[in-house]
Amino acid sequence: MNTVRMILAALTLWLMAACNPSRKTISWKSGNDFPKKHTKILVLGFMPGNEMEIRENIEIKLEEAFQKKGVNAVSSLSLFGTNVFDRMDEEDVLYQLNNNCVDAVLTVTLLNRNKENKYAAGLIHYTPYSYYFDRFWRYRTAVKYRNSEPGYFEDMSSIFIECNLYDMVTQKLIYSVQSRSFSVSTLENDTDKLVRSVVSDFSKHKK
């Protein structure tokens, strides 16, 4: 997909979300790059530091759902433990992924809808992070900082989950899905819906 077509597609999806942001689950894929046969997909959650239970819950649900469909996926917590990547630079992380035969990473990020009003599906497009939209390490750096901002999750009345799939051979974003907006009180139910949506997209486009 060329740059113009990608921008037009992103704008279209953004407009769809803006019309009714509380009800949409939007997915995006990069041309023919998704789906692609991967040896092992690492499910890597980015959550606020005090929300380890949420991260573990989502990672395990995705891992189990993928495995039921014959997709080799593994939770980052079970493979590497807690915050192990925080002590590594990009080169070390990529080495560890390669050493464990991980050739794709599915990131799972909890974000605040009220703070992300410029979000567009498939792209991190909220100021000042538009630069970090399509490469794994750039995205990881941006959302880790975002989640640690003081007061970012002070209001949990409108949050959403974003999942991005990165092909680690190219480190490029090849698939993205954004959940509907929800409050923390319905997190369990909305997590289940997102998991079904992600697995459905993999099955729908399966070659």
C-alpha positions as CSV (number, residue, x, y, z in Angstrom):
1,M,0.0,0.0,0.0
2,N,1.5,3.3,-1.0
3,T,1.7,6.3,1.3
4,V,-1.3,8.1,-0.1
5,R,-3.5,5.1,0.1
6,M,-2.4,4.4,3.7
7,I,-3.2,7.9,4.7
8,L,-6.6,7.8,3.1
9,A,-7.4,4.4,4.7
10,A,-6.4,5.7,8.1
11,L,-8.5,8.9,7.7
12,T,-11.5,6.8,6.7
13,L,-11.1,4.6,9.8
14,W,-10.6,7.6,12.0
15,L,-13.8,9.2,10.7
16,M,-15.7,5.9,11.3
17,A,-14.5,5.9,14.9
18,A,-15.2,9.6,15.4
19,C,-18.9,9.1,14.4
20,N,-19.5,6.6,17.3
21,P,-16.3,6.0,19.3
22,S,-18.1,4.2,22.1
23,R,-19.3,1.3,19.8
24,K,-16.6,0.7,17.2
25,T,-14.0,-2.0,17.1
26,I,-11.8,-1.2,14.1
27,S,-9.1,-3.3,12.5
28,W,-6.5,-2.4,9.9
29,K,-4.0,-4.5,7.9
30,S,-1.1,-3.6,5.7
31,G,-2.0,-4.8,2.2
32,N,-0.9,-8.4,1.6
33,D,1.5,-8.4,4.6
34,F,-1.2,-9.8,6.9
35,P,-1.7,-12.6,7.6
36,K,1.7,-14.1,7.3
37,K,2.9,-17.5,8.6
38,H,4.9,-16.9,11.7
39,T,6.9,-19.4,13.7
40,K,6.1,-17.8,17.1
41,I,4.0,-14.7,18.1
42,L,4.9,-13.0,21.4
43,V,2.0,-11.4,23.1
44,L,3.4,-8.3,24.9
45,G,1.3,-6.2,27.1
46,F,1.9,-2.5,27.9
47,M,-0.1,-1.5,31.0
48,P,0.3,1.0,33.8
49,G,2.8,-0.3,36.4
50,N,0.2,-1.2,38.9
51,E,-2.0,-3.1,36.5
52,M,0.0,-6.3,36.2
53,E,-3.1,-8.4,36.7
54,I,-4.8,-6.8,33.7
55,R,-1.7,-7.4,31.6
56,E,-1.5,-11.1,32.6
57,N,-5.2,-11.7,32.0
58,I,-5.1,-10.2,28.5
59,E,-1.8,-11.9,27.5
60,I,-3.0,-15.4,28.6
61,K,-6.4,-15.0,27.0
62,L,-4.8,-14.1,23.6
63,E,-2.3,-16.9,23.9
64,E,-4.9,-19.5,24.6
65,A,-7.3,-18.2,21.9
66,F,-4.5,-18.3,19.3
67,Q,-3.4,-21.8,20.3
68,K,-6.9,-23.1,19.9
69,K,-6.7,-21.9,16.3
70,G,-3.4,-23.5,15.7
71,V,-1.4,-20.3,16.0
72,N,1.8,-20.6,18.0
73,A,1.5,-17.7,20.4
74,V,3.1,-17.2,23.9
75,S,2.7,-14.7,26.7
76,S,5.7,-12.4,27.3
77,L,5.2,-12.9,31.0
78,S,5.5,-16.7,30.7
79,L,8.5,-16.5,28.3
80,F,10.5,-13.6,29.7
81,G,8.9,-12.7,33.1
82,T,8.0,-9.2,34.4
83,N,9.6,-6.0,33.0
84,V,12.6,-7.9,31.6
85,F,12.7,-5.7,28.5
86,D,13.0,-2.6,30.7
87,R,16.6,-3.5,31.4
88,M,17.5,-4.0,27.8
89,D,18.2,-1.7,24.8
90,E,16.8,-2.4,21.4
91,E,19.7,-4.6,20.2
92,D,19.4,-6.8,23.3
93,V,15.6,-7.2,23.0
94,L,15.8,-8.1,19.3
95,Y,18.5,-10.6,20.1
96,Q,16.3,-12.2,22.8
97,L,13.4,-12.4,20.5
98,N,15.4,-14.0,17.7
99,N,17.1,-16.4,20.2
100,N,13.6,-17.6,21.2
101,C,12.4,-18.0,17.6
102,V,10.0,-15.1,18.0
103,D,9.3,-13.6,14.5
104,A,6.2,-11.5,15.3
105,V,5.1,-9.4,18.3
106,L,1.5,-8.6,19.1
107,T,1.5,-5.6,21.5
108,V,-1.5,-5.0,23.7
109,T,-1.8,-1.5,25.1
110,L,-4.3,0.1,27.4
111,L,-4.9,3.8,26.5
112,N,-7.1,6.7,27.7
113,R,-9.6,7.7,25.1
114,N,-10.0,11.2,26.5
115,K,-6.3,11.8,26.0
116,E,-6.1,10.2,22.5
117,N,-8.6,12.3,20.6
118,K,-6.3,12.3,17.5
119,Y,-6.1,8.5,17.3
120,A,-6.4,6.9,13.9
121,A,-6.7,3.1,13.5
122,G,-3.5,1.5,12.4
123,L,-1.4,4.5,13.3
124,I,-0.3,6.1,16.5
125,H,-1.4,9.6,15.6
126,Y,-1.7,11.3,18.9
127,T,0.5,14.3,19.4
128,P,3.5,14.3,20.0
129,Y,3.9,10.6,19.0
130,S,3.0,10.5,15.3
131,Y,6.6,9.6,14.5
132,Y,6.3,6.3,16.4
133,F,3.6,4.7,14.3
134,D,4.9,1.7,12.3
135,R,8.1,0.3,13.9
136,F,8.1,-2.0,17.0
137,W,10.8,-0.4,19.1
138,R,9.5,3.2,18.4
139,Y,6.0,2.2,19.4
140,R,7.2,0.4,22.5
141,T,9.2,3.4,23.6
142,A,6.3,5.8,23.0
143,V,3.6,3.8,24.8
144,K,5.8,2.9,27.7
145,Y,6.3,6.7,28.2
146,R,2.7,7.4,27.6
147,N,1.5,4.9,30.2
148,S,3.8,6.3,32.8
149,E,2.7,9.9,32.5
150,P,1.5,11.3,35.8
151,G,-2.3,11.5,35.8
152,Y,-2.7,9.8,32.4
153,F,-5.0,7.1,33.9
154,E,-6.5,9.3,36.6
155,D,-9.8,9.1,34.8
156,M,-10.6,5.5,33.8
157,S,-14.2,6.2,32.5
158,S,-13.2,5.9,28.8
159,I,-10.3,3.6,28.1
160,F,-9.6,1.4,25.1
161,I,-7.2,-1.4,24.1
162,E,-5.0,-1.3,21.0
163,C,-3.4,-4.4,19.6
164,N,-0.6,-4.1,17.0
165,L,1.1,-7.0,15.2
166,Y,4.7,-6.4,14.2
167,D,6.6,-8.6,11.8
168,M,10.0,-8.8,13.4
169,V,11.9,-9.5,10.2
170,T,11.0,-6.0,9.0
171,Q,9.9,-4.7,12.4
172,K,7.0,-3.1,10.5
173,L,3.4,-2.8,11.7
174,I,1.2,-5.2,9.6
175,Y,-2.0,-5.3,11.6
176,S,-3.8,-3.1,14.2
177,V,-7.1,-3.3,16.0
178,Q,-8.6,-0.8,18.4
179,S,-11.4,-1.8,20.8
180,R,-14.5,0.3,21.5
181,S,-14.3,2.7,24.4
182,F,-15.3,1.3,27.8
183,S,-14.9,2.0,31.5
184,V,-12.7,0.0,33.8
185,S,-15.8,-1.7,35.3
186,T,-16.5,-3.5,32.0
187,L,-12.8,-4.4,31.3
188,E,-13.3,-8.2,31.6
189,N,-16.2,-8.3,29.2
190,D,-14.6,-5.9,26.7
191,T,-11.3,-7.8,26.8
192,D,-13.1,-11.0,25.8
193,K,-14.7,-9.2,22.9
194,L,-11.4,-7.8,21.7
195,V,-9.7,-11.3,21.9
196,R,-12.5,-12.7,19.8
197,S,-12.1,-9.9,17.3
198,V,-8.4,-10.3,16.9
199,V,-8.6,-14.1,16.5
200,S,-11.4,-13.7,14.0
201,D,-9.3,-11.3,11.9
202,F,-6.5,-13.8,11.8
203,S,-8.9,-16.6,10.8
204,K,-10.7,-14.3,8.3
205,H,-7.6,-13.4,6.4
206,K,-5.9,-16.8,6.8
207,K,-4.4,-18.0,3.5
